[in-house]
């Protein structure tokens, strides 16, 4: 069973988007581009808050037991 974790191998800032990309088996670069475009068009604040919350909620890959 796959577990959603922050990625260490696909990490740019905190590994949140890399972890989500690994979980859904998609390219992390594509997800980052979609996130950046959504960030611009949403005004930034809502997605920034969601990203910050995800940093604290999603466990790090090296800290999770698999």
Gaussian input, Z-matrix of N, CA and C with variables (Angstrom, degrees):
# hf/3-21g

backbone

0 1
 N
 C     1     B1
 C     2     B2     1     A1
 N     3     B3     2     A2     1     D1
 C     4     B4     3     A3     2     D2
 C     5     B5     4     A4     3     D3
 N     6     B6     5     A5     4     D4
 C     7     B7     6     A6     5     D5
 C     8     B8     7     A7     6     D6
 N     9     B9     8     A8     7     D7
 C    10    B10     9     A9     8     D8
 C    11    B11    10    A10     9     D9
 N    12    B12    11    A11    10    D10
 C    13    B13    12    A12    11    D11
 C    14    B14    13    A13    12    D12
 N    15    B15    14    A14    13    D13
 C    16    B16    15    A15    14    D14
 C    17    B17    16    A16    15    D15
 N    18    B18    17    A17    16    D16
 C    19    B19    18    A18    17    D17
 C    20    B20    19    A19    18    D18
 N    21    B21    20    A20    19    D19
 C    22    B22    21    A21    20    D20
 C    23    B23    22    A22    21    D21
 N    24    B24    23    A23    22    D22
 C    25    B25    24    A24    23    D23
 C    26    B26    25    A25    24    D24
 N    27    B27    26    A26    25    D25
 C    28    B28    27    A27    26    D26
 C    29    B29    28    A28    27    D27
 N    30    B30    29    A29    28    D28
 C    31    B31    30    A30    29    D29
 C    32    B32    31    A31    30    D30
 N    33    B33    32    A32    31    D31
 C    34    B34    33    A33    32    D32
 C    35    B35    34    A34    33    D33
 N    36    B36    35    A35    34    D34
 C    37    B37    36    A36    35    D35
 C    38    B38    37    A37    36    D36
 N    39    B39    38    A38    37    D37
 C    40    B40    39    A39    38    D38
 C    41    B41    40    A40    39    D39
 N    42    B42    41    A41    40    D40
 C    43    B43    42    A42    41    D41
 C    44    B44    43    A43    42    D42
 N    45    B45    44    A44    43    D43
 C    46    B46    45    A45    44    D44
 C    47    B47    46    A46    45    D45
 N    48    B48    47    A47    46    D46
 C    49    B49    48    A48    47    D47
 C    50    B50    49    A49    48    D48
 N    51    B51    50    A50    49    D49
 C    52    B52    51    A51    50    D50
 C    53    B53    52    A52    51    D51
 N    54    B54    53    A53    52    D52
 C    55    B55    54    A54    53    D53
 C    56    B56    55    A55    54    D54
 N    57    B57    56    A56    55    D55
 C    58    B58    57    A57    56    D56
 C    59    B59    58    A58    57    D57
 N    60    B60    59    A59    58    D58
 C    61    B61    60    A60    59    D59
 C    62    B62    61    A61    60    D60
 N    63    B63    62    A62    61    D61
 C    64    B64    63    A63    62    D62
 C    65    B65    64    A64    63    D63
 N    66    B66    65    A65    64    D64
 C    67    B67    66    A66    65    D65
 C    68    B68    67    A67    66    D66
 N    69    B69    68    A68    67    D67
 C    70    B70    69    A69    68    D68
 C    71    B71    70    A70    69    D69
 N    72    B72    71    A71    70    D70
 C    73    B73    72    A72    71    D71
 C    74    B74    73    A73    72    D72
 N    75    B75    74    A74    73    D73
 C    76    B76    75    A75    74    D74
 C    77    B77    76    A76    75    D75
 N    78    B78    77    A77    76    D76
 C    79    B79    78    A78    77    D77
 C    80    B80    79    A79    78    D78
 N    81    B81    80    A80    79    D79
 C    82    B82    81    A81    80    D80
 C    83    B83    82    A82    81    D81
 N    84    B84    83    A83    82    D82
 C    85    B85    84    A84    83    D83
 C    86    B86    85    A85    84    D84
 N    87    B87    86    A86    85    D85
 C    88    B88    87    A87    86    D86
 C    89    B89    88    A88    87    D87
 N    90    B90    89    A89    88    D88
 C    91    B91    90    A90    89    D89
 C    92    B92    91    A91    90    D90
 N    93    B93    92    A92    91    D91
 C    94    B94    93    A93    92    D92
 C    95    B95    94    A94    93    D93
 N    96    B96    95    A95    94    D94
 C    97    B97    96    A96    95    D95
 C    98    B98    97    A97    96    D96
 N    99    B99    98    A98    97    D97
 C   100   B100    99    A99    98    D98
 C   101   B101   100   A100    99    D99
 N   102   B102   101   A101   100   D100
 C   103   B103   102   A102   101   D101
 C   104   B104   103   A103   102   D102
 N   105   B105   104   A104   103   D103
 C   106   B106   105   A105   104   D104
 C   107   B107   106   A106   105   D105
 N   108   B108   107   A107   106   D106
 C   109   B109   108   A108   107   D107
 C   110   B110   109   A109   108   D108
 N   111   B111   110   A110   109   D109
 C   112   B112   111   A111   110   D110
 C   113   B113   112   A112   111   D111
 N   114   B114   113   A113   112   D112
 C   115   B115   114   A114   113   D113
 C   116   B116   115   A115   114   D114
 N   117   B117   116   A116   115   D115
 C   118   B118   117   A117   116   D116
 C   119   B119   118   A118   117   D117
 N   120   B120   119   A119   118   D118
 C   121   B121   120   A120   119   D119
 C   122   B122   121   A121   120   D120
 N   123   B123   122   A122   121   D121
 C   124   B124   123   A123   122   D122
 C   125   B125   124   A124   123   D123
 N   126   B126   125   A125   124   D124
 C   127   B127   126   A126   125   D125
 C   128   B128   127   A127   126   D126
 N   129   B129   128   A128   127   D127
 C   130   B130   129   A129   128   D128
 C   131   B131   130   A130   129   D129
 N   132   B132   131   A131   130   D130
 C   133   B133   132   A132   131   D131
 C   134   B134   133   A133   132   D132
 N   135   B135   134   A134   133   D133
 C   136   B136   135   A135   134   D134
 C   137   B137   136   A136   135   D135
 N   138   B138   137   A137   136   D136
 C   139   B139   138   A138   137   D137
 C   140   B140   139   A139   138   D138
 N   141   B141   140   A140   139   D139
 C   142   B142   141   A141   140   D140
 C   143   B143   142   A142   141   D141
 N   144   B144   143   A143   142   D142
 C   145   B145   144   A144   143   D143
 C   146   B146   145   A145   144   D144
 N   147   B147   146   A146   145   D145
 C   148   B148   147   A147   146   D146
 C   149   B149   148   A148   147   D147
 N   150   B150   149   A149   148   D148
 C   151   B151   150   A150   149   D149
 C   152   B152   151   A151   150   D150
 N   153   B153   152   A152   151   D151
 C   154   B154   153   A153   152   D152
 C   155   B155   154   A154   153   D153
 N   156   B156   155   A155   154   D154
 C   157   B157   156   A156   155   D155
 C   158   B158   157   A157   156   D156
 N   159   B159   158   A158   157   D157
 C   160   B160   159   A159   158   D158
 C   161   B161   160   A160   159   D159
 N   162   B162   161   A161   160   D160
 C   163   B163   162   A162   161   D161
 C   164   B164   163   A163   162   D162
 N   165   B165   164   A164   163   D163
 C   166   B166   165   A165   164   D164
 C   167   B167   166   A166   165   D165
 N   168   B168   167   A167   166   D166
 C   169   B169   168   A168   167   D167
 C   170   B170   169   A169   168   D168
 N   171   B171   170   A170   169   D169
 C   172   B172   171   A171   170   D170
 C   173   B173   172   A172   171   D171
 N   174   B174   173   A173   172   D172
 C   175   B175   174   A174   173   D173
 C   176   B176   175   A175   174   D174
 N   177   B177   176   A176   175   D175
 C   178   B178   177   A177   176   D176
 C   179   B179   178   A178   177   D177
 N   180   B180   179   A179   178   D178
 C   181   B181   180   A180   179   D179
 C   182   B182   181   A181   180   D180
 N   183   B183   182   A182   181   D181
 C   184   B184   183   A183   182   D182
 C   185   B185   184   A184   183   D183
 N   186   B186   185   A185   184   D184
 C   187   B187   186   A186   185   D185
 C   188   B188   187   A187   186   D186
 N   189   B189   188   A188   187   D187
 C   190   B190   189   A189   188   D188
 C   191   B191   190   A190   189   D189
 N   192   B192   191   A191   190   D190
 C   193   B193   192   A192   191   D191
 C   194   B194   193   A193   192   D192
 N   195   B195   194   A194   193   D193
 C   196   B196   195   A195   194   D194
 C   197   B197   196   A196   195   D195

   B1=1.4543
   B2=1.5273
   B3=1.3341
   B4=1.4540
   B5=1.5182
   B6=1.3207
   B7=1.4548
   B8=1.5300
   B9=1.3248
   B10=1.4606
   B11=1.5220
   B12=1.3340
   B13=1.4647
   B14=1.5229
   B15=1.3262
   B16=1.4655
   B17=1.5201
   B18=1.3030
   B19=1.4552
   B20=1.5249
   B21=1.3263
   B22=1.4596
   B23=1.5211
   B24=1.3297
   B25=1.4598
   B26=1.5325
   B27=1.3221
   B28=1.4668
   B29=1.5270
   B30=1.3065
   B31=1.4623
   B32=1.5158
   B33=1.3366
   B34=1.4610
   B35=1.5229
   B36=1.3207
   B37=1.4593
   B38=1.5305
   B39=1.3102
   B40=1.4584
   B41=1.5230
   B42=1.3289
   B43=1.4553
   B44=1.5114
   B45=1.3340
   B46=1.4665
   B47=1.5274
   B48=1.3171
   B49=1.4585
   B50=1.5202
   B51=1.3176
   B52=1.4618
   B53=1.5112
   B54=1.3227
   B55=1.4572
   B56=1.5171
   B57=1.3192
   B58=1.4603
   B59=1.5343
   B60=1.3279
   B61=1.4651
   B62=1.5319
   B63=1.3233
   B64=1.4642
   B65=1.5262
   B66=1.3150
   B67=1.4585
   B68=1.5322
   B69=1.3340
   B70=1.4609
   B71=1.5267
   B72=1.3244
   B73=1.4585
   B74=1.5316
   B75=1.3344
   B76=1.4580
   B77=1.5258
   B78=1.3096
   B79=1.4564
   B80=1.5363
   B81=1.3157
   B82=1.4618
   B83=1.5243
   B84=1.3227
   B85=1.4574
   B86=1.5235
   B87=1.3228
   B88=1.4657
   B89=1.5294
   B90=1.3234
   B91=1.4648
   B92=1.5276
   B93=1.3119
   B94=1.4705
   B95=1.5315
   B96=1.3278
   B97=1.4641
   B98=1.5256
   B99=1.3282
   B100=1.4615
   B101=1.5256
   B102=1.3306
   B103=1.4621
   B104=1.5253
   B105=1.3254
   B106=1.4649
   B107=1.5282
   B108=1.3238
   B109=1.4685
   B110=1.5282
   B111=1.3328
   B112=1.4691
   B113=1.5240
   B114=1.3290
   B115=1.4635
   B116=1.5228
   B117=1.3196
   B118=1.4653
   B119=1.5253
   B120=1.3438
   B121=1.4596
   B122=1.5236
   B123=1.3322
   B124=1.4623
   B125=1.5276
   B126=1.2978
   B127=1.4552
   B128=1.5237
   B129=1.3197
   B130=1.4501
   B131=1.5069
   B132=1.3051
   B133=1.4655
   B134=1.5281
   B135=1.3474
   B136=1.4741
   B137=1.5291
   B138=1.3238
   B139=1.4651
   B140=1.5199
   B141=1.3149
   B142=1.4571
   B143=1.5275
   B144=1.3165
   B145=1.4686
   B146=1.5243
   B147=1.3377
   B148=1.4634
   B149=1.5236
   B150=1.3245
   B151=1.4644
   B152=1.5292
   B153=1.3123
   B154=1.4738
   B155=1.5214
   B156=1.3231
   B157=1.4623
   B158=1.5282
   B159=1.3361
   B160=1.4678
   B161=1.5263
   B162=1.3220
   B163=1.4676
   B164=1.5276
   B165=1.3202
   B166=1.4555
   B167=1.5305
   B168=1.3302
   B169=1.4656
   B170=1.5272
   B171=1.3296
   B172=1.4637
   B173=1.5305
   B174=1.3372
   B175=1.4607
   B176=1.5246
   B177=1.3171
   B178=1.4600
   B179=1.5180
   B180=1.3233
   B181=1.4621
   B182=1.5357
   B183=1.3091
   B184=1.4633
   B185=1.5443
   B186=1.3467
   B187=1.4561
   B188=1.5318
   B189=1.3491
   B190=1.4619
   B191=1.5240
   B192=1.2906
   B193=1.4586
   B194=1.5074
   B195=1.3410
   B196=1.4533
   B197=1.4971
   A1=109.01
   A2=115.60
   A3=120.37
   A4=109.99
   A5=114.33
   A6=120.88
   A7=108.08
   A8=116.14
   A9=120.73
   A10=108.85
   A11=115.89
   A12=122.04
   A13=108.39
   A14=115.56
   A15=119.82
   A16=107.99
   A17=116.80
   A18=122.53
   A19=112.20
   A20=115.35
   A21=120.49
   A22=110.84
   A23=117.23
   A24=120.68
   A25=112.04
   A26=118.41
   A27=123.04
   A28=110.50
   A29=117.21
   A30=121.68
   A31=111.16
   A32=116.14
   A33=120.62
   A34=109.13
   A35=116.66
   A36=120.05
   A37=109.32
   A38=116.69
   A39=120.75
   A40=112.30
   A41=117.74
   A42=121.63
   A43=115.38
   A44=117.82
   A45=120.65
   A46=110.16
   A47=117.67
   A48=120.30
   A49=111.30
   A50=117.86
   A51=120.86
   A52=111.79
   A53=116.80
   A54=121.24
   A55=112.30
   A56=116.56
   A57=120.59
   A58=109.71
   A59=117.42
   A60=121.44
   A61=110.70
   A62=117.96
   A63=120.82
   A64=110.76
   A65=117.78
   A66=121.89
   A67=111.16
   A68=115.94
   A69=120.38
   A70=112.87
   A71=117.68
   A72=124.18
   A73=111.77
   A74=115.71
   A75=121.49
   A76=108.21
   A77=116.08
   A78=121.19
   A79=109.92
   A80=116.53
   A81=121.27
   A82=111.76
   A83=117.40
   A84=120.43
   A85=111.20
   A86=116.76
   A87=120.79
   A88=109.66
   A89=116.21
   A90=120.11
   A91=111.10
   A92=117.23
   A93=120.44
   A94=111.28
   A95=117.12
   A96=120.48
   A97=111.05
   A98=117.18
   A99=121.08
   A100=110.12
   A101=116.60
   A102=120.90
   A103=110.68
   A104=117.53
   A105=120.95
   A106=111.36
   A107=116.49
   A108=120.01
   A109=110.13
   A110=117.16
   A111=120.88
   A112=110.44
   A113=117.16
   A114=121.81
   A115=110.73
   A116=116.06
   A117=120.88
   A118=111.11
   A119=116.44
   A120=119.88
   A121=113.68
   A122=118.33
   A123=119.75
   A124=112.32
   A125=117.42
   A126=119.89
   A127=111.93
   A128=117.56
   A129=121.99
   A130=117.41
   A131=118.47
   A132=121.52
   A133=113.70
   A134=119.73
   A135=118.37
   A136=112.83
   A137=116.97
   A138=118.89
   A139=111.83
   A140=117.55
   A141=119.98
   A142=110.71
   A143=116.67
   A144=120.26
   A145=111.65
   A146=116.56
   A147=120.14
   A148=110.15
   A149=117.81
   A150=121.80
   A151=110.86
   A152=116.95
   A153=120.65
   A154=110.91
   A155=117.36
   A156=120.55
   A157=110.20
   A158=116.67
   A159=120.74
   A160=111.80
   A161=117.35
   A162=120.45
   A163=110.36
   A164=116.64
   A165=120.48
   A166=113.45
   A167=117.33
   A168=120.34
   A169=112.39
   A170=117.51
   A171=121.30
   A172=108.67
   A173=117.79
   A174=119.54
   A175=111.55
   A176=115.60
   A177=121.78
   A178=109.32
   A179=116.43
   A180=122.34
   A181=111.33
   A182=117.86
   A183=120.18
   A184=112.23
   A185=117.12
   A186=120.25
   A187=113.57
   A188=116.73
   A189=119.30
   A190=110.32
   A191=115.55
   A192=121.94
   A193=108.14
   A194=116.30
   A195=119.61
   A196=111.20
   D1=128.53
   D2=179.57
   D3=-75.38
   D4=147.13
   D5=-179.98
   D6=-125.24
   D7=137.27
   D8=178.75
   D9=-78.69
   D10=117.43
   D11=178.49
   D12=-137.18
   D13=158.72
   D14=173.13
   D15=-73.83
   D16=133.46
   D17=-174.05
   D18=-80.68
   D19=142.51
   D20=171.40
   D21=-95.72
   D22=-28.62
   D23=-177.40
   D24=-84.69
   D25=-30.31
   D26=-179.40
   D27=-108.44
   D28=41.27
   D29=-172.42
   D30=-96.60
   D31=128.64
   D32=170.82
   D33=-112.75
   D34=-55.48
   D35=177.72
   D36=-102.60
   D37=-71.42
   D38=-179.99
   D39=-128.14
   D40=3.66
   D41=177.39
   D42=83.94
   D43=7.55
   D44=-177.73
   D45=-66.46
   D46=-53.23
   D47=-178.37
   D48=-68.24
   D49=-34.69
   D50=175.77
   D51=-63.78
   D52=-39.82
   D53=177.60
   D54=-67.17
   D55=-40.84
   D56=177.66
   D57=-65.39
   D58=-40.81
   D59=178.37
   D60=-63.15
   D61=-42.53
   D62=177.98
   D63=-65.11
   D64=-38.51
   D65=-178.98
   D66=-63.69
   D67=-43.85
   D68=-178.90
   D69=-92.18
   D70=3.11
   D71=176.54
   D72=57.98
   D73=49.69
   D74=175.54
   D75=-125.72
   D76=166.39
   D77=-178.94
   D78=-71.36
   D79=130.75
   D80=-177.83
   D81=-65.11
   D82=-32.72
   D83=179.47
   D84=-64.65
   D85=-40.94
   D86=178.16
   D87=-62.04
   D88=-45.53
   D89=-179.66
   D90=-63.35
   D91=-38.94
   D92=178.17
   D93=-65.12
   D94=-39.40
   D95=177.59
   D96=-65.08
   D97=-43.98
   D98=177.50
   D99=-61.39
   D100=-42.74
   D101=179.03
   D102=-63.07
   D103=-42.73
   D104=-179.44
   D105=-64.51
   D106=-42.50
   D107=178.80
   D108=-65.74
   D109=-44.29
   D110=178.20
   D111=-63.77
   D112=-36.15
   D113=178.62
   D114=-61.79
   D115=-43.79
   D116=-179.15
   D117=-65.56
   D118=-46.04
   D119=-175.10
   D120=-78.57
   D121=-17.50
   D122=179.62
   D123=-91.71
   D124=-4.68
   D125=-177.23
   D126=91.44
   D127=-6.94
   D128=172.79
   D129=90.27
   D130=-44.05
   D131=-172.67
   D132=-60.42
   D133=-48.45
   D134=-178.63
   D135=-61.41
   D136=-44.95
   D137=-179.68
   D138=-70.24
   D139=-33.25
   D140=177.29
   D141=-63.81
   D142=-41.39
   D143=177.96
   D144=-65.71
   D145=-42.05
   D146=177.97
   D147=-62.61
   D148=-42.35
   D149=179.66
   D150=-63.47
   D151=-44.38
   D152=179.88
   D153=-64.07
   D154=-41.26
   D155=177.31
   D156=-63.77
   D157=-40.74
   D158=179.84
   D159=-63.19
   D160=-32.65
   D161=177.82
   D162=-58.73
   D163=-39.51
   D164=-176.81
   D165=-86.86
   D166=-25.81
   D167=-176.70
   D168=-86.79
   D169=-44.59
   D170=-177.01
   D171=-78.74
   D172=124.28
   D173=-178.07
   D174=-71.68
   D175=154.86
   D176=177.59
   D177=-73.51
   D178=149.23
   D179=-176.95
   D180=-59.11
   D181=-42.88
   D182=-176.73
   D183=-75.37
   D184=-18.42
   D185=179.68
   D186=-90.44
   D187=-16.63
   D188=-176.94
   D189=-86.56
   D190=149.59
   D191=178.34
   D192=-96.95
   D193=120.76
   D194=-178.86
   D195=-114.23

